[in-house]
Amino acid sequence: MDRPDLTGRTALVTGSAKGLGSDCIEALARCGADVVVHYHTSEEEATALADTLSAQFGVNSLAVGADVTEPDEVNALFSTIEAERGPVDLLVNNVGRFAPEDWETMDWDVWKNVLETNFNATCLCSKRALQTMRDAAYGRIVNIGYAGAEKGLVNPTNFPYFVAKTGVLMFTRMLAADTQHEGITVNAVSPYVIETSDAFPDSLPRGRAATTDDVIDPILFFLGGPEYISGENVEVDGGWLPESV
């Protein structure tokens, strides 16, 4: 697809030092956006990526660390960006732990972290971004969901992940309605299995996992797309419709 021109926009992708997040932040830099590479523990990778994006695409880039499950750290993250690069125009809530363990034997700290990184972090970052987006009467937020959430599927394995992603979808639609008169759009992109995933099921739709480009294309559409599309969810699942979970 044609990539949008995002020159002059400041973009933040949470969890963008590695995996899908790093590919997404690179795509935004290719579109001309000034980019913020967010990390929690991967400082070395984030700093190297930010330097590479600046050199390769001639954009302003910045690596900033924060635990986005903590309100004070989220506020510090955005305050640093605003001081160094100006307000965030484009936000992709990508952070989210995946822990494929049975719900009954899952350690409680893991359970909480799955919920906090997938759901709480999405809400906290969106809430803080809205402080400046509302002032500017402009903003684009894309939340990363999961294809099973739209279908209402649950599974004893990694149950809190399903709960969190269902919450992300509900939050997306609530926030779209809440910002409908403010020049802001809020949408979701929900993949099934991506090529960067740690584990794969025995059978995949179309015989393959989604590429990162398969996921990034709708993200870029929402970030550079029309104001009248908000509250939508695009499932990137190849037509996946299992008989059971």
C-alpha positions, 0 to 999 in steps of 0.5 A: 500500500502507499505509505502516508506522508507523516512529515512534521508529526511526532510518533511514539510506539511503546515497546519499540526496541524489538519485534513488531514495535521496532518494525513499526517505528522504522515504518513511521520513520520511513514516512517522515515522522519524528520517532520515539523508540520506547523501551523498558529494559532494552536500552541498548537496542533502543538507543542503537535503533534511534541512532540508525533511524536518524542516520538512515531517514533523516528524522529526529529520533529519541530513545526513552525508557519507562515502565508504562504500567506506572502512572508516574513513569508514563507522565515522565515519558511524555514530559520528556518527549514534549520537552525534546520533540514536542507533543505526541501526535501519533501513538501506537500502544504496542506493549503487551506481555504474552505468557502461554501458561495455564491460568491455574498454575500461572504465577500471580506476578505473571498474571498481573503483568499480563493484564497491566502491560496489555490493558493498563499501559494502553489506558495510561498512555492514551490518557496522557497523550490526550492531554496534548492531543485535545489541545491541538484538536488532532491525534491518532491512536492505534491500539494493538489487540488480538484477533480472538478478542473480536470473536469472543474466544477464551482459552485456559492457556494465557487467559488474562491475555484474552481478558486484557485484549478484550478490554483493549477493544472495549477501551478503543471503542469507548475512547473513539466515542469520547473523542469524536468531536475533538479531531482525534481517532482511536482504532485497533489492529488485531493480529492472530499469529505474527512471524516474530511470535515465539510459538506457532500453532500446528495450522495457520490460515493461508499456510503462514503467519502474518508478516510485520508488514501485514500488521503495519499496513493497517496501522499506517492507514489509521495513523495517516488516514481519514478523520471519520474512521474511528472506533474500528478494529482490523483483524489481521488473521488471514480469515482465521475462524477456528471451530474451537479455541 
